[in-house]
Amino acid sequence: MDTANEYDYRELMKLSNQLCFPLYAAARKVTGLYTPFLHELHLTYTQYLVMLVLWEQDEIPVSEICKKLYLDNGTVSPLLKKLEQEGLLYRSRASEDERVVRVSLTEDGRALQEKAKEVPAQVGKCIQLAPGKALALYQLLYEILEEEKK
């Protein structure tokens, strides 16, 4: 066995050389920062993401929510069911195509946005990252996400 190839293999297999690990660990850290603020709203982080999509665009097909969140229908549907049980949204079949399920906010769902309006700023205070670096990170992460669409 060639010792140079063995060295390369071992070097590549170090945790510190994996791009996925700092992304994973940072994502867990940042999403964890939301927990105390979302707890007050009775939302999980993923439920909050669904609500963000709906606050931006109400009456949206489930497929569009999945696309915006980079999640599959099997992940989004239980979230929608729970949020519907909480009275924050409702689902209905589109009249033009019954295969399409549309999601709309209830009055309580709309009102929750007012209660949640401080969450981004509160979490932002917990992350000590210069605005320029935050913007660069944001752009790089979306580059990775957009690669999936190609």
KEROZA-255254 format. One record per residue: residue number from 1; x, y, z of N, C-alpha, C in turn; residue in three letters. Coordinates in steps of 0.02 Angstrom, whole numbers, plus 32768, in hexadecimal, padded with zeros to 4 digits. Layout:
N
<i:NUM&n_xx:X&n_yy:Y&n_zz:Z&ca_xx:X&ca_yy:Y&ca_zz:Z&c_xx:X&c_yy:Y&c_zz:Z&aa:Ala>
...
END
This chain:
150
<i:1&n_xx:802A&n_yy:7FC5&n_zz:8000&ca_xx:8000&ca_yy:8000&ca_zz:8000&c_xx:802C&c_yy:803E&c_zz:8000&aa:Met>
<i:2&n_xx:8018&n_yy:806F&n_zz:7FD9&ca_xx:803D&ca_yy:80AD&ca_zz:7FD3&c_xx:8030&c_yy:80D7&c_zz:8012&aa:Asp>
<i:3&n_xx:8064&n_yy:80E8&n_zz:8037&ca_xx:805B&ca_yy:810E&ca_zz:8075&c_xx:8042&c_yy:8154&c_zz:8069&aa:Thr>
<i:4&n_xx:8051&n_yy:8171&n_zz:802E&ca_xx:8038&ca_yy:81B4&ca_zz:801F&c_xx:7FEC&c_yy:81B3&c_zz:8019&aa:Ala>
<i:5&n_xx:7FD0&n_yy:8181&n_zz:7FF7&ca_xx:7F88&ca_yy:817A&ca_zz:7FF0&c_xx:7F67&c_yy:816D&c_zz:8033&aa:Asn>
<i:6&n_xx:7F88&n_yy:8145&n_zz:805D&ca_xx:7F6D&ca_yy:8136&ca_zz:809F&c_xx:7F6A&c_yy:8176&c_zz:80C9&aa:Glu>
<i:7&n_xx:7F9E&n_yy:819E&n_zz:80C4&ca_xx:7FA0&ca_yy:81DE&ca_zz:80E9&c_xx:7F67&c_yy:820B&c_zz:80D0&aa:Tyr>
<i:8&n_xx:7F5F&n_yy:8211&n_zz:808E&ca_xx:7F2B&ca_yy:823C&ca_zz:8073&c_xx:7EE6&c_yy:8225&c_zz:808B&aa:Asp>
<i:9&n_xx:7EDB&n_yy:81E4&n_zz:808B&ca_xx:7E9C&ca_yy:81C8&ca_zz:80A0&c_xx:7E8F&c_yy:81D9&c_zz:80E9&aa:Tyr>
<i:10&n_xx:7EC0&n_yy:81D0&n_zz:8114&ca_xx:7EB7&ca_yy:81DE&ca_zz:815B&c_xx:7EAD&c_yy:8229&c_zz:8167&aa:Arg>
<i:11&n_xx:7ED0&n_yy:8251&n_zz:8141&ca_xx:7EC9&ca_yy:829A&ca_zz:8149&c_xx:7E83&c_yy:82B0&c_zz:8134&aa:Glu>
<i:12&n_xx:7E6A&n_yy:8294&n_zz:80FD&ca_xx:7E27&ca_yy:82A5&ca_zz:80E6&c_xx:7DF1&c_yy:828F&c_zz:8116&aa:Leu>
<i:13&n_xx:7DFF&n_yy:825B&n_zz:813D&ca_xx:7DCD&ca_yy:823F&ca_zz:816A&c_xx:7DCC&c_yy:8260&c_zz:81AF&aa:Met>
<i:14&n_xx:7DF3&n_yy:8294&n_zz:81B9&ca_xx:7DF2&ca_yy:82B7&ca_zz:81F9&c_xx:7DB2&c_yy:82E3&c_zz:81FD&aa:Lys>
<i:15&n_xx:7D95&n_yy:82E4&n_zz:8237&ca_xx:7D59&ca_yy:830E&ca_zz:8242&c_xx:7D69&c_yy:8357&c_zz:8232&aa:Leu>
<i:16&n_xx:7DA3&n_yy:836E&n_zz:8243&ca_xx:7DB5&ca_yy:83B4&ca_zz:8238&c_xx:7DBB&c_yy:83C5&c_zz:81EE&aa:Ser>
<i:17&n_xx:7DBC&n_yy:8393&n_zz:81C2&ca_xx:7DC1&ca_yy:83A0&ca_zz:817A&c_xx:7D7E&c_yy:8396&c_zz:8156&aa:Asn>
<i:18&n_xx:7D48&n_yy:838F&n_zz:817B&ca_xx:7D06&ca_yy:8384&ca_zz:815E&c_xx:7CDF&c_yy:83C6&c_zz:815C&aa:Gln>
<i:19&n_xx:7CCD&n_yy:83DC&n_zz:8121&ca_xx:7CA4&ca_yy:8418&ca_zz:811A&c_xx:7C60&c_yy:840F&c_zz:813C&aa:Leu>
<i:20&n_xx:7C45&n_yy:83D3&n_zz:8139&ca_xx:7C03&ca_yy:83C7&ca_zz:8155&c_xx:7C00&c_yy:83D2&c_zz:81A0&aa:Cys>
<i:21&n_xx:7C36&n_yy:83C4&n_zz:81C4&ca_xx:7C33&ca_yy:83C8&ca_zz:820C&c_xx:7C29&c_yy:840F&c_zz:8227&aa:Phe>
<i:22&n_xx:7C52&n_yy:8440&n_zz:8213&ca_xx:7C45&ca_yy:8484&ca_zz:822E&c_xx:7C01&c_yy:849F&c_zz:8218&aa:Pro>
<i:23&n_xx:7BEA&n_yy:848C&n_zz:81DC&ca_xx:7BA7&ca_yy:84A1&ca_zz:81C6&c_xx:7B72&c_yy:8484&c_zz:81F5&aa:Leu>
<i:24&n_xx:7B78&n_yy:8444&n_zz:8203&ca_xx:7B49&ca_yy:8421&ca_zz:822F&c_xx:7B4B&c_yy:843E&c_zz:8275&aa:Tyr>
<i:25&n_xx:7B87&n_yy:8446&n_zz:8292&ca_xx:7B8D&ca_yy:845E&ca_zz:82D6&c_xx:7B76&c_yy:84A7&c_zz:82DC&aa:Ala>
<i:26&n_xx:7B86&n_yy:84D0&n_zz:82AB&ca_xx:7B71&ca_yy:8516&ca_zz:82AD&c_xx:7B25&c_yy:851A&c_zz:82A5&aa:Ala>
<i:27&n_xx:7B08&n_yy:84F1&n_zz:827A&ca_xx:7ABF&ca_yy:84F1&ca_zz:8271&c_xx:7A9D&c_yy:84DE&c_zz:82B2&aa:Ala>
<i:28&n_xx:7AB6&n_yy:84AC&n_zz:82D3&ca_xx:7A99&ca_yy:8498&ca_zz:8314&c_xx:7A9F&c_yy:84CF&c_zz:8347&aa:Arg>
<i:29&n_xx:7AD8&n_yy:84F0&n_zz:8348&ca_xx:7AE3&ca_yy:8527&ca_zz:8378&c_xx:7AB3&c_yy:8560&c_zz:836B&aa:Lys>
<i:30&n_xx:7AAD&n_yy:8575&n_zz:832C&ca_xx:7A83&ca_yy:85AD&ca_zz:831B&c_xx:7A39&c_yy:859C&c_zz:8326&aa:Val>
<i:31&n_xx:7A23&n_yy:8562&n_zz:830F&ca_xx:79DC&ca_yy:8550&ca_zz:8319&c_xx:79CD&c_yy:854A&c_zz:8364&aa:Thr>
<i:32&n_xx:79FD&n_yy:8534&n_zz:838B&ca_xx:79F3&ca_yy:8530&ca_zz:83D3&c_xx:79E9&c_yy:8574&c_zz:83F3&aa:Gly>
<i:33&n_xx:7A06&n_yy:85A7&n_zz:83D6&ca_xx:79FC&ca_yy:85EB&ca_zz:83F0&c_xx:79B4&c_yy:8601&c_zz:83EC&aa:Leu>
<i:34&n_xx:798F&n_yy:85E6&n_zz:83BD&ca_xx:7949&ca_yy:85F8&ca_zz:83B4&c_xx:791B&c_yy:85DA&c_zz:83EA&aa:Tyr>
<i:35&n_xx:7930&n_yy:85A3&n_zz:8407&ca_xx:7905&ca_yy:857C&ca_zz:8434&c_xx:78E3&c_yy:85A5&c_zz:846A&aa:Thr>
<i:36&n_xx:7906&n_yy:85CC&n_zz:8492&ca_xx:78E3&ca_yy:85F1&ca_zz:84C8&c_xx:78B0&c_yy:8623&c_zz:84AD&aa:Pro>
<i:37&n_xx:78BF&n_yy:8642&n_zz:8475&ca_xx:7891&ca_yy:8674&ca_zz:8459&c_xx:7854&c_yy:8653&c_zz:843A&aa:Phe>
<i:38&n_xx:785E&n_yy:861A&n_zz:8419&ca_xx:7827&ca_yy:85F7&ca_zz:83F9&c_xx:77FC&c_yy:85D2&c_zz:842D&aa:Leu>
<i:39&n_xx:781B&n_yy:85BE&n_zz:8463&ca_xx:77F6&ca_yy:859C&ca_zz:8499&c_xx:77BD&c_yy:85C9&c_zz:84B1&aa:His>
<i:40&n_xx:77CA&n_yy:8609&n_zz:84B7&ca_xx:7797&ca_yy:8639&ca_zz:84CB&c_xx:775D&c_yy:863D&c_zz:8499&aa:Glu>
<i:41&n_xx:776B&n_yy:862D&n_zz:845B&ca_xx:7739&ca_yy:862E&ca_zz:8426&c_xx:7718&c_yy:85EA&c_zz:841B&aa:Leu>
<i:42&n_xx:7731&n_yy:85B8&n_zz:8440&ca_xx:7719&ca_yy:8573&ca_zz:843A&c_xx:7726&c_yy:8557&c_zz:83F4&aa:His>
<i:43&n_xx:7761&n_yy:8567&n_zz:83D9&ca_xx:7776&ca_yy:854F&ca_zz:8397&c_xx:77B8&c_yy:852C&c_zz:839D&aa:Leu>
<i:44&n_xx:77C1&n_yy:84F8&n_zz:8374&ca_xx:7803&ca_yy:84DB&ca_zz:836A&c_xx:7826&c_yy:8504&c_zz:8334&aa:Thr>
<i:45&n_xx:7866&n_yy:84F8&n_zz:832B&ca_xx:788B&ca_yy:851D&ca_zz:82F8&c_xx:786E&c_yy:850F&c_zz:82B2&aa:Tyr>
<i:46&n_xx:785F&n_yy:84D1&n_zz:82A3&ca_xx:7845&ca_yy:84C1&ca_zz:8260&c_xx:77FF&c_yy:84DD&c_zz:8256&aa:Thr>
<i:47&n_xx:77D7&n_yy:84DE&n_zz:828B&ca_xx:7795&ca_yy:84FE&ca_zz:8286&c_xx:779D&c_yy:8549&c_zz:8279&aa:Gln>
<i:48&n_xx:77CE&n_yy:8567&n_zz:8299&ca_xx:77DC&ca_yy:85AE&ca_zz:828F&c_xx:77EF&c_yy:85BA&c_zz:8245&aa:Tyr>
<i:49&n_xx:7816&n_yy:858F&n_zz:8228&ca_xx:7828&ca_yy:8597&ca_zz:81E2&c_xx:77EB&c_yy:8595&c_zz:81B5&aa:Leu>
<i:50&n_xx:77BD&n_yy:8567&n_zz:81C3&ca_xx:777E&ca_yy:8563&ca_zz:819D&c_xx:7758&c_yy:85A5&c_zz:81A4&aa:Val>
<i:51&n_xx:7754&n_yy:85BE&n_zz:81E1&ca_xx:7730&ca_yy:85FC&ca_zz:81EC&c_xx:7751&c_yy:8636&c_zz:81C8&aa:Met>
<i:52&n_xx:7793&n_yy:8638&n_zz:81C6&ca_xx:77B7&ca_yy:866C&ca_zz:81A1&c_xx:77A3&c_yy:866C&c_zz:8158&aa:Leu>
<i:53&n_xx:779F&n_yy:8630&n_zz:813B&ca_xx:778B&ca_yy:8629&ca_zz:80F4&c_xx:7744&c_yy:8645&c_zz:80EB&aa:Val>
<i:54&n_xx:7716&n_yy:8633&n_zz:8119&ca_xx:76D1&ca_yy:8649&ca_zz:8112&c_xx:76C8&c_yy:8693&c_zz:8121&aa:Leu>
<i:55&n_xx:76EF&n_yy:86AF&n_zz:814D&ca_xx:76EB&ca_yy:86F7&ca_zz:815A&c_xx:7704&c_yy:871D&c_zz:811C&aa:Trp>
<i:56&n_xx:7730&n_yy:86FF&n_zz:80F7&ca_xx:774A&ca_yy:871F&ca_zz:80BA&c_xx:7718&c_yy:8718&c_zz:8081&aa:Glu>
<i:57&n_xx:76F8&n_yy:86DD&n_zz:807D&ca_xx:76C9&ca_yy:86D0&ca_zz:8046&c_xx:7693&c_yy:86A1&c_zz:8060&aa:Gln>
<i:58&n_xx:7659&n_yy:86BC&n_zz:806B&ca_xx:7620&ca_yy:8695&ca_zz:8083&c_xx:75FF&c_yy:8670&c_zz:8048&aa:Asp>
<i:59&n_xx:75D7&n_yy:863F&n_zz:8058&ca_xx:75B3&ca_yy:8617&ca_zz:8026&c_xx:75E3&c_yy:85FA&c_zz:7FF2&aa:Glu>
<i:60&n_xx:760D&n_yy:85CE&n_zz:800A&ca_xx:7643&ca_yy:85B3&ca_zz:7FE1&c_xx:763D&c_yy:8567&c_zz:7FDE&aa:Ile>
<i:61&n_xx:764B&n_yy:8548&n_zz:7FA6&ca_xx:7649&ca_yy:84FF&ca_zz:7FA2&c_xx:767E&c_yy:84DF&c_zz:7FCF&aa:Pro>
<i:62&n_xx:766E&n_yy:84A4&n_zz:7FE8&ca_xx:769D&ca_yy:847F&ca_zz:8012&c_xx:76DE&c_yy:8475&c_zz:7FED&aa:Val>
<i:63&n_xx:76DA&n_yy:8466&n_zz:7FAD&ca_xx:7717&ca_yy:845A&ca_zz:7F85&c_xx:7745&c_yy:8496&c_zz:7F85&aa:Ser>
<i:64&n_xx:7728&n_yy:84D2&n_zz:7F87&ca_xx:7751&ca_yy:850F&ca_zz:7F88&c_xx:7773&c_yy:8518&c_zz:7FCC&aa:Glu>
<i:65&n_xx:7750&n_yy:8507&n_zz:8001&ca_xx:776E&ca_yy:8509&ca_zz:8044&c_xx:77AA&c_yy:84D9&c_zz:8046&aa:Ile>
<i:66&n_xx:77A0&n_yy:849D&n_zz:802C&ca_xx:77D6&ca_yy:846C&ca_zz:802A&c_xx:7812&c_yy:8487&c_zz:8004&aa:Cys>
<i:67&n_xx:7805&n_yy:84A5&n_zz:7FCB&ca_xx:783A&ca_yy:84C1&ca_zz:7FA1&c_xx:7861&c_yy:84F8&c_zz:7FC6&aa:Lys>
<i:68&n_xx:783D&n_yy:8525&n_zz:7FE5&ca_xx:785D&ca_yy:855D&ca_zz:8007&c_xx:7886&c_yy:8547&c_zz:8043&aa:Lys>
<i:69&n_xx:7870&n_yy:8511&n_zz:8064&ca_xx:7893&ca_yy:84F9&ca_zz:80A0&c_xx:78C5&c_yy:84C1&c_zz:8092&aa:Leu>
<i:70&n_xx:78CB&n_yy:84AD&n_zz:8053&ca_xx:78F7&ca_yy:8476&ca_zz:8041&c_xx:78E6&c_yy:8437&c_zz:8069&aa:Tyr>
<i:71&n_xx:78A5&n_yy:842B&n_zz:8071&ca_xx:788D&ca_yy:83F1&ca_zz:8096&c_xx:785C&c_yy:83CA&c_zz:806A&aa:Leu>
<i:72&n_xx:7854&n_yy:838A&n_zz:807A&ca_xx:7825&ca_yy:8362&ca_zz:8053&c_xx:77DF&c_yy:8363&c_zz:8073&aa:Asp>
<i:73&n_xx:77AF&n_yy:834C&n_zz:804D&ca_xx:7769&ca_yy:834D&ca_zz:8062&c_xx:775F&c_yy:8324&c_zz:80A2&aa:Asn>
<i:74&n_xx:7784&n_yy:82EE&n_zz:80A9&ca_xx:777E&ca_yy:82C4&ca_zz:80E5&c_xx:7795&c_yy:82E6&c_zz:8124&aa:Gly>
<i:75&n_xx:77C0&n_yy:8318&n_zz:811D&ca_xx:77D7&ca_yy:833F&ca_zz:8157&c_xx:77A8&c_yy:8379&c_zz:8164&aa:Thr>
<i:76&n_xx:7790&n_yy:8399&n_zz:8130&ca_xx:7767&ca_yy:83D5&ca_zz:8137&c_xx:771F&c_yy:83C5&c_zz:814C&aa:Val>
<i:77&n_xx:7703&n_yy:838F&n_zz:8133&ca_xx:76BD&ca_yy:837F&ca_zz:8142&c_xx:76AE&c_yy:8378&c_zz:818C&aa:Ser>
<i:78&n_xx:76D8&n_yy:8354&n_zz:81B4&ca_xx:76CA&ca_yy:8352&ca_zz:81FC&c_xx:76CF&c_yy:8396&c_zz:821E&aa:Pro>
<i:79&n_xx:76FC&n_yy:83C0&n_zz:8206&ca_xx:7702&ca_yy:8404&ca_zz:8221&c_xx:76C2&c_yy:842B&c_zz:8215&aa:Leu>
<i:80&n_xx:76A8&n_yy:8426&n_zz:81D8&ca_xx:766A&ca_yy:8449&ca_zz:81C6&c_xx:762F&c_yy:842F&c_zz:81EF&aa:Leu>
<i:81&n_xx:762D&n_yy:83ED&n_zz:81F8&ca_xx:75F7&ca_yy:83CF&ca_zz:821F&c_xx:75F7&c_yy:83EA&c_zz:8266&aa:Lys>
<i:82&n_xx:7632&n_yy:83EE&n_zz:8285&ca_xx:7638&ca_yy:8407&ca_zz:82CA&c_xx:7625&c_yy:8451&c_zz:82CD&aa:Lys>
<i:83&n_xx:763D&n_yy:8478&n_zz:829E&ca_xx:762C&ca_yy:84C0&ca_zz:829D&c_xx:75E2&c_yy:84CB&c_zz:8290&aa:Leu>
<i:84&n_xx:75C4&n_yy:849F&n_zz:826A&ca_xx:757B&ca_yy:84A3&ca_zz:825E&c_xx:7555&c_yy:8492&c_zz:829E&aa:Glu>
<i:85&n_xx:756C&n_yy:845F&n_zz:82C2&ca_xx:754D&ca_yy:844E&ca_zz:8302&c_xx:7553&c_yy:8487&c_zz:8334&aa:Gln>
<i:86&n_xx:7589&n_yy:84AD&n_zz:8330&ca_xx:7594&ca_yy:84E6&ca_zz:835C&c_xx:756B&c_yy:8523&c_zz:8347&aa:Glu>
<i:87&n_xx:7549&n_yy:851E&n_zz:830E&ca_xx:751F&ca_yy:8555&ca_zz:82F6&c_xx:7544&c_yy:858D&c_zz:82D3&aa:Gly>
<i:88&n_xx:7580&n_yy:857F&n_zz:82BC&ca_xx:75A8&ca_yy:85B3&ca_zz:829C&c_xx:75A1&c_yy:85B5&c_zz:8250&aa:Leu>
<i:89&n_xx:758A&n_yy:857E&n_zz:8233&ca_xx:7581&ca_yy:857A&ca_zz:81EB&c_xx:754B&c_yy:8548&c_zz:81DB&aa:Leu>
<i:90&n_xx:7537&n_yy:8547&n_zz:819C&ca_xx:750A&ca_yy:8512&ca_zz:8184&c_xx:751F&c_yy:84FE&c_zz:813E&aa:Tyr>
<i:91&n_xx:750F&n_yy:84C0&n_zz:812F&ca_xx:751F&ca_yy:84A4&ca_zz:80ED&c_xx:74DF&c_yy:8499&c_zz:80C7&aa:Arg>
<i:92&n_xx:74E2&n_yy:84A3&n_zz:8086&ca_xx:74A8&ca_yy:8497&ca_zz:805B&c_xx:74C0&c_yy:8482&c_zz:8016&aa:Ser>
<i:93&n_xx:7495&n_yy:845E&n_zz:7FF5&ca_xx:74A5&ca_yy:8448&ca_zz:7FB0&c_xx:7496&c_yy:8480&c_zz:7F80&aa:Arg>
<i:94&n_xx:74C2&n_yy:8489&n_zz:7F4F&ca_xx:74B8&ca_yy:84BD&ca_zz:7F1C&c_xx:747D&c_yy:84A9&c_zz:7EF0&aa:Ala>
<i:95&n_xx:7451&n_yy:84D8&n_zz:7EE2&ca_xx:7416&ca_yy:84C9&ca_zz:7EB9&c_xx:7429&c_yy:84B6&c_zz:7E71&aa:Ser>
<i:96&n_xx:745F&n_yy:84D3&n_zz:7E58&ca_xx:7474&ca_yy:84C5&ca_zz:7E13&c_xx:7498&c_yy:8482&c_zz:7E0B&aa:Glu>
<i:97&n_xx:74B2&n_yy:8468&n_zz:7E42&ca_xx:74D6&ca_yy:8427&ca_zz:7E41&c_xx:74D5&c_yy:840B&c_zz:7E88&aa:Asp>
<i:98&n_xx:74AB&n_yy:83D9&n_zz:7E93&ca_xx:74A3&ca_yy:83BD&ca_zz:7ED6&c_xx:74E1&c_yy:839A&c_zz:7EF1&aa:Glu>
<i:99&n_xx:7512&n_yy:838E&n_zz:7EC5&ca_xx:7550&ca_yy:8370&ca_zz:7EDD&c_xx:757B&c_yy:83A2&c_zz:7F02&aa:Arg>
<i:100&n_xx:756E&n_yy:83E2&n_zz:7EF6&ca_xx:7595&ca_yy:8418&ca_zz:7F15&c_xx:7575&c_yy:842C&c_zz:7F57&aa:Val>
<i:101&n_xx:759D&n_yy:842A&n_zz:7F8D&ca_xx:7586&ca_yy:843F&ca_zz:7FCF&c_xx:75A4&c_yy:8484&c_zz:7FDC&aa:Val>
<i:102&n_xx:7578&n_yy:84B3&n_zz:7FEC&ca_xx:758D&ca_yy:84F7&ca_zz:7FFB&c_xx:758C&c_yy:8502&c_zz:8046&aa:Arg>
<i:103&n_xx:75BB&n_yy:852A&n_zz:805E&ca_xx:75C0&ca_yy:8539&ca_zz:80A5&c_xx:75B4&c_yy:8583&c_zz:80AF&aa:Val>
<i:104&n_xx:7588&n_yy:8594&n_zz:80DE&ca_xx:7577&ca_yy:85D9&ca_zz:80EC&c_xx:757B&c_yy:85E6&c_zz:8137&aa:Ser>
<i:105&n_xx:758C&n_yy:8622&n_zz:8148&ca_xx:758F&ca_yy:8636&ca_zz:818E&c_xx:7549&c_yy:8644&c_zz:81A9&aa:Leu>
<i:106&n_xx:753F&n_yy:8635&n_zz:81E8&ca_xx:7503&ca_yy:864B&ca_zz:820B&c_xx:7511&c_yy:8690&c_zz:8229&aa:Thr>
<i:107&n_xx:74E0&n_yy:86AE&n_zz:8248&ca_xx:74EB&ca_yy:86EE&ca_zz:826A&c_xx:751F&c_yy:86E5&c_zz:82A1&aa:Glu>
<i:108&n_xx:751C&n_yy:86AD&n_zz:82C6&ca_xx:754E&ca_yy:86A0&ca_zz:82FA&c_xx:7594&c_yy:8699&c_zz:82DC&aa:Asp>
<i:109&n_xx:7599&n_yy:867B&n_zz:82A2&ca_xx:75D9&ca_yy:8673&ca_zz:8280&c_xx:75F6&c_yy:86B6&c_zz:826B&aa:Gly>
<i:110&n_xx:75CA&n_yy:86E2&n_zz:8253&ca_xx:75E1&ca_yy:8725&ca_zz:8240&c_xx:75F6&c_yy:874D&c_zz:827E&aa:Arg>
<i:111&n_xx:75CF&n_yy:8746&n_zz:82B4&ca_xx:75DD&ca_yy:876B&ca_zz:82F2&c_xx:761F&c_yy:8754&c_zz:8311&aa:Ala>
<i:112&n_xx:7632&n_yy:8715&n_zz:8306&ca_xx:7670&ca_yy:86FB&ca_zz:8322&c_xx:76AC&c_yy:871E&c_zz:8306&aa:Leu>
<i:113&n_xx:76A7&n_yy:8737&n_zz:82C9&ca_xx:76DF&ca_yy:875B&ca_zz:82AB&c_xx:76F2&c_yy:8798&c_zz:82D5&aa:Gln>
<i:114&n_xx:76C1&n_yy:87BB&n_zz:82EE&ca_xx:76CE&ca_yy:87F5&ca_zz:8319&c_xx:76F4&c_yy:87E0&c_zz:8358&aa:Glu>
<i:115&n_xx:76E1&n_yy:87A7&n_zz:8374&ca_xx:7703&ca_yy:878E&ca_zz:83B1&c_xx:774A&c_yy:8777&c_zz:83A1&aa:Lys>
<i:116&n_xx:7755&n_yy:8761&n_zz:8364&ca_xx:7796&ca_yy:8745&ca_zz:8351&c_xx:77C6&c_yy:8778&c_zz:8332&aa:Ala>
<i:117&n_xx:77AF&n_yy:87B5&n_zz:832A&ca_xx:77D7&ca_yy:87E6&ca_zz:8304&c_xx:781C&c_yy:87F5&c_zz:8321&aa:Lys>
<i:118&n_xx:7825&n_yy:87EA&n_zz:8362&ca_xx:7866&ca_yy:87F8&ca_zz:8381&c_xx:7897&c_yy:87BD&c_zz:837F&aa:Glu>
<i:119&n_xx:787F&n_yy:8783&n_zz:836A&ca_xx:78A9&ca_yy:8747&ca_zz:836B&c_xx:78EA&c_yy:8750&c_zz:8343&aa:Val>
<i:120&n_xx:78E7&n_yy:8767&n_zz:8304&ca_xx:7926&ca_yy:876E&ca_zz:82DF&c_xx:7959&c_yy:879C&c_zz:8301&aa:Pro>
<i:121&n_xx:7942&n_yy:87D3&n_zz:831D&ca_xx:7970&ca_yy:8801&ca_zz:833F&c_xx:798C&c_yy:87E2&c_zz:837F&aa:Ala>
<i:122&n_xx:7961&n_yy:87BE&n_zz:83A3&ca_xx:7978&ca_yy:879F&ca_zz:83E1&c_xx:79AD&c_yy:876A&c_zz:83D3&aa:Gln>
<i:123&n_xx:79A2&n_yy:8742&n_zz:83A0&ca_xx:79D4&ca_yy:870F&ca_zz:838E&c_xx:7A12&c_yy:8731&c_zz:8372&aa:Val>
<i:124&n_xx:7A0A&n_yy:8765&n_zz:834B&ca_xx:7A43&ca_yy:8789&ca_zz:832F&c_xx:7A72&c_yy:87A4&c_zz:8364&aa:Gly>
<i:125&n_xx:7A56&n_yy:87B8&n_zz:839E&ca_xx:7A7F&ca_yy:87D1&ca_zz:83D5&c_xx:7AAA&c_yy:879A&c_zz:83F3&aa:Lys>
<i:126&n_xx:7A95&n_yy:875B&n_zz:83E9&ca_xx:7AB9&ca_yy:8722&ca_zz:8406&c_xx:7AF3&c_yy:870C&c_zz:83DB&aa:Cys>
<i:127&n_xx:7AF5&n_yy:8723&n_zz:839E&ca_xx:7B2A&ca_yy:870E&ca_zz:836F&c_xx:7B5A&c_yy:8748&c_zz:8364&aa:Ile>
<i:128&n_xx:7B97&n_yy:873F&n_zz:837A&ca_xx:7BCA&ca_yy:8774&ca_zz:8375&c_xx:7BEF&c_yy:876C&c_zz:8333&aa:Gln>
<i:129&n_xx:7BD1&n_yy:8784&n_zz:82FE&ca_xx:7BEF&ca_yy:877F&ca_zz:82BC&c_xx:7BE6&c_yy:87C4&c_zz:829A&aa:Leu>
<i:130&n_xx:7C1D&n_yy:87DF&n_zz:8281&ca_xx:7C19&ca_yy:8820&ca_zz:8260&c_xx:7BE8&c_yy:881D&c_zz:8226&aa:Ala>
<i:131&n_xx:7BC3&n_yy:8853&n_zz:8218&ca_xx:7B92&ca_yy:8852&ca_zz:81E3&c_xx:7BAD&c_yy:883A&c_zz:819F&aa:Pro>
<i:132&n_xx:7BE9&n_yy:8850&n_zz:818E&ca_xx:7C07&ca_yy:883B&ca_zz:814E&c_xx:7C14&c_yy:87F0&c_zz:814C&aa:Gly>
<i:133&n_xx:7C2C&n_yy:87D5&n_zz:8183&ca_xx:7C38&ca_yy:878D&ca_zz:8187&c_xx:7BF6&c_yy:8766&c_zz:8185&aa:Lys>
<i:134&n_xx:7BC4&n_yy:8781&n_zz:81A7&ca_xx:7B82&ca_yy:8760&ca_zz:81A7&c_xx:7B66&c_yy:875E&c_zz:8160&aa:Ala>
<i:135&n_xx:7B6C&n_yy:8795&n_zz:813C&ca_xx:7B54&ca_yy:8797&ca_zz:80F6&c_xx:7B7B&c_yy:8766&c_zz:80CB&aa:Leu>
<i:136&n_xx:7BBC&n_yy:8763&n_zz:80D3&ca_xx:7BE5&ca_yy:8735&ca_zz:80AB&c_xx:7BD2&c_yy:86ED&c_zz:80BA&aa:Ala>
<i:137&n_xx:7BC7&n_yy:86DD&n_zz:80F9&ca_xx:7BB3&ca_yy:869A&ca_zz:810C&c_xx:7B6F&c_yy:8689&c_zz:80ED&aa:Leu>
<i:138&n_xx:7B40&n_yy:86B6&n_zz:80F3&ca_xx:7AFE&ca_yy:86AE&ca_zz:80D6&c_xx:7B03&c_yy:869E&c_zz:808B&aa:Tyr>
<i:139&n_xx:7B2B&n_yy:86C5&n_zz:8067&ca_xx:7B33&ca_yy:86BB&ca_zz:801F&c_xx:7B53&c_yy:8678&c_zz:800F&aa:Gln>
<i:140&n_xx:7B86&n_yy:8665&n_zz:8034&ca_xx:7BA7&ca_yy:8625&ca_zz:8029&c_xx:7B77&c_yy:85EA&c_zz:8036&aa:Leu>
<i:141&n_xx:7B50&n_yy:85EF&n_zz:806B&ca_xx:7B22&ca_yy:85B9&ca_zz:807A&c_xx:7AED&c_yy:85B1&c_zz:8044&aa:Leu>
<i:142&n_xx:7AD5&n_yy:85E9&n_zz:802B&ca_xx:7AA4&ca_yy:85E5&ca_zz:7FF4&c_xx:7AC3&c_yy:85CB&c_zz:7FB3&aa:Tyr>
<i:143&n_xx:7B03&n_yy:85D7&n_zz:7FA9&ca_xx:7B25&ca_yy:85B9&ca_zz:7F70&c_xx:7B23&c_yy:856D&c_zz:7F75&aa:Glu>
<i:144&n_xx:7B2F&n_yy:8553&n_zz:7FB0&ca_xx:7B2C&ca_yy:850A&ca_zz:7FBB&c_xx:7AE5&c_yy:84F1&c_zz:7FAF&aa:Ile>
<i:145&n_xx:7AB3&n_yy:8514&n_zz:7FC9&ca_xx:7A6F&ca_yy:84FF&ca_zz:7FC0&c_xx:7A59&c_yy:8501&c_zz:7F77&aa:Leu>
<i:146&n_xx:7A6F&n_yy:8533&n_zz:7F53&ca_xx:7A5C&ca_yy:853A&ca_zz:7F0D&c_xx:7A7C&c_yy:8504&c_zz:7EE1&aa:Glu>
<i:147&n_xx:7AB6&n_yy:84EA&n_zz:7EF7&ca_xx:7AD6&ca_yy:84B3&ca_zz:7ED2&c_xx:7AA8&c_yy:8478&c_zz:7ECC&aa:Glu>
<i:148&n_xx:7A7F&n_yy:846D&n_zz:7F00&ca_xx:7A50&ca_yy:8435&ca_zz:7F01&c_xx:7A1E&c_yy:843A&c_zz:7EC8&aa:Glu>
<i:149&n_xx:7A0C&n_yy:8476&n_zz:7EB4&ca_xx:79D9&ca_yy:8481&ca_zz:7E81&c_xx:79F3&c_yy:8476&c_zz:7E3B&aa:Lys>
<i:150&n_xx:7A34&n_yy:8475&n_zz:7E33&ca_xx:7A52&ca_yy:846F&ca_zz:7DEF&c_xx:7A4D&c_yy:8428&c_zz:7DD6&aa:Lys>
END
